[in-house]
Amino acid sequence: MGQSSLTNRLQERIGKDLQYIRVNGTLVGFIIGAMLEAASRFFRMAMH
């Protein structure tokens, strides 16, 4: 079995799972970033 054949088989089997992980990672990162930004702005306003 050649390397390109192995790569193609792996992509067929786990490609959808990897895409799901990428999308979830992006969404979770966005939500956490938005929460941190909101908390930061809240505490800056509370200090003044």
Residue pairs with C-beta under 8 A, 6 or more apart in sequence:
none
